């Protein structure tokens, strides 16, 4: 298994995709942190003030934007094997396909943690001097911020696992990536905004992720962080198991 995981890292770093997605994650984090601080206290802004624990937790939850990019990376890790026809030699070298998928899950979970740590560092680098300039007292060891930072790193890792599972289920790269983005940016946003179905949002992956990372969602009651974390891990396990089972049973071509 160790060699398989090493092989996955070799494939990952053989292209610059990981770097471009990481830069995208850092860019999204910088944007969200900047908008949160820049519009703090503006009239009509529903986000809690940064002087409150809720507002500070929401600020650092912006680093969880890396999860979207980790999800895409995980999807491409699997679908790229079929798109570029490297799945056949991969499975010939390791006939037990379940081990290949397991190696991808482990390797990309570690990569997801790395993404999360780097975006957390970016959020801290922007937030601390900016809030200090605005005379906002902000300490990384208080107001539940350590739990938020841990939750961010965990959520990005889980999103990477989800990506591998989705990629194994939907081997068409374009369909898998577009479908995942449409679900995250359209379906879940509609559910969280429409009063009739708003109460169900907390049970969706996005709602679970927001609960885990302390993200503020207007007019939505989220689960407790630990509950959101368990639910998000549950989603990842379901997709990982289904993806592994189908990868073992389906033809490569």
N, C-alpha and C positions, 0 to 999 in steps of 0.2 A: 504493500500500500504506500509506503514511503516513496518508492521510486515513481509510482503513478502520480502522487501529489507533486513531486519534483518535476515530472514531465508536464503537468498542467501549468506550473509556474513558468516552465520553459516556453510553452506555447503562448502564455499570457504576455511575456516580455519580448517575444519575437516580433511583435508589432507595436505601433505607437497608440493603438486604440485605448489602452488602459490610461495612458497619459492624457489624451484628449478628453476622455470622460472624467478624469480626475480634475482637470482644469475647469471643465464645465461645473463639476460639483463645487469647487472652490469659488467659481464665479457666482453661482446661485446663492451660496452661503453669504458671500460678501454683499450681494444685492439685498437679500432679505434682512440681514443684520442692519445694513445702512438704512433701508426703508423703515424698519422698526424704530430705530433711534431717531431718524430724521423727522418722522411724522409723530413722534411721541408728544402727547399733550395737545395735538391739533383737534379742533372742534369736529365732532362727529366720528372721531376715531374710536372704534369699539374695543380696541386692544387695551388691556390693563396698563396703567402707568408703570414706567420703569422703576419708580420708587417703591413699588409693591413686590412682594415675593412672586406673585403670579406673573407679573410683567417681566421680571428678570428670568424666570424659568422659560417663559415664552421666547424671550430674546435668544437664549442659547439653544433652544430647540431648533432654531433656523439651520443649524449644522446638519440636521437630519435630511436636508435637501440632497445630500450625497446618496441617500437610499435610492432615488430615482435612477441615478447613474450606475449604481451598483446592480440594480435590477437589470438594466440594459446590458451591462457587461456580462452578467450571468446568463442572460438569454443568448447572447452572441457566442458565448463559450461553447454552447451545445449546438445551436443552429448553424454556426460557422463550420462545424465538422461536416455537416451534410451539404451545406452550400458549396464548400470548396472540395468536397469529396475526399476528405481525410478521415471520415468515419470508418471506412472499410479497413485501411491499414491499422487504424487505432484498435478496432475490435479484433482484427486478426492477431495483433500483437498481444492483446489481452482478451481472450475469448469470453471470459466472465464479464459481461457488459455491466453488471451491477457494480463491480469494483471500479470501473471507469467513471460511472456517474457518481459514486461515493467519493472518489478522488476529486472530482470537479466540485462537489458540494463542500468538501473540506477546504480545498484550495481557495475557492472564491469566498467562503466565509471569512477566512483569514484576510483576504484582500479587502473585503467589506469593512472589517475592523480597522484596517489601515486607512481606508477612505474616511471613515468616521473620525479617527484620531486627527487626521490632517485638517478636516473641515472644522473640527472643534478648535484646533489651534488657530485657524483663520478667524473664527468667530471671536475668540478671546482677544486676538491681536487687534481687531477692529473695535470691539466693544469696550474694553477697559480704558484706553485713553480717551475715547469719545465721550463715554459717560462721565469720566472724571472731569473733562472740560465743561460738561453741563452741570457739574456739582451734584451728580447722582452717586450716592454711596452704593458701591457694588463690590461684593466680596465673593470669591469663587467657592468658599467653604461654608457659606450660609444659605438660608432660604431654599433649601432643597436643590441647589444647583449641582452639587456632586452627583445626585441621583439622576438628574437630567442628562449630564454629560455621559454617564454610564449608559443610560437608556439610548442616547443617540448612537453610540458606538455599537451597541447590541442591535438596534433597529436596522442600521445600515448592513450589518452582517446578515441579518435575517432576510433583508430584501435581496441580497446577493443569492441566498439560498432559493428564494422564491423565483429569481430569474433563471437559475439552473433548472428548477422544476418545470417552469413554464416552457423553457426552451426544449426540454425533453418531451413535453406533451405536444407542443406545436412546433414541428421541425422546420416550418417555413419561417425564415428569419424576419422578413418584412411583416408578415401577418402577426407574428408573436410580439415584435417590438411595437408596431402600431396599435395592436389590440391592447397591450398593457398600458400604453400611454393614454389611449382613449378612455380606458377604464379609470385610470387614476385622475386624469384632468377633466373628464367630462361626467362619467357616470357617478363617481363618488361625490363630486362637487354638487351635482344635481340633488343627490340624496340628502346631503348635508344642508341644502338650502330650502328644500320643499317641506313645509310643515307637516304634511300628511305622512311622509316617510322619514322625517328627520330623526325620530327616535331609534330607527334601525341603523343609523350611521355608525354608532359606537361598536356595532358587531362586525363591521367590515374591516378589511386590512388597514385602510387608511385611518379609520377611527381608532383601531387598536394601536397603530403606530403613534398617533397623536397623544393618546393616553400615556403610552410608555415614555414619550419624549417631553411631555409637559407642554405641548402646543395648545395655544388657546384657539378654540373654535366657537365663534359667536352663536349663541342660542342653542348649543348642543351640550348635553350632559354626557361626558365621557366616562369610561370605566376608570377604576383605580390603576395607577401605573403598573403594578405587578399583574393585575388582571389583563391589561392591554398587552403586556409582554408575553404572557402565557398564550393568549389568543393568537397573537402574531406568530409565535413559534409554532402553534398548532396549524395555522395556514401553511407555513413553510414545510412542515413535516408531511402534510397531506399532499402538497404538490410534489415534494421530493419523492415520496413513496410511489405516487401514481406515475411520475415521470420515469422512475427507475424500472417499474414493472413494465411499462410500455416499451422502454428502450430494450429490455431483455426479450420481449415477445415479438416486436415488429421487425420486419425486414429492414436491412440497412438502406437499401435503394428504394 
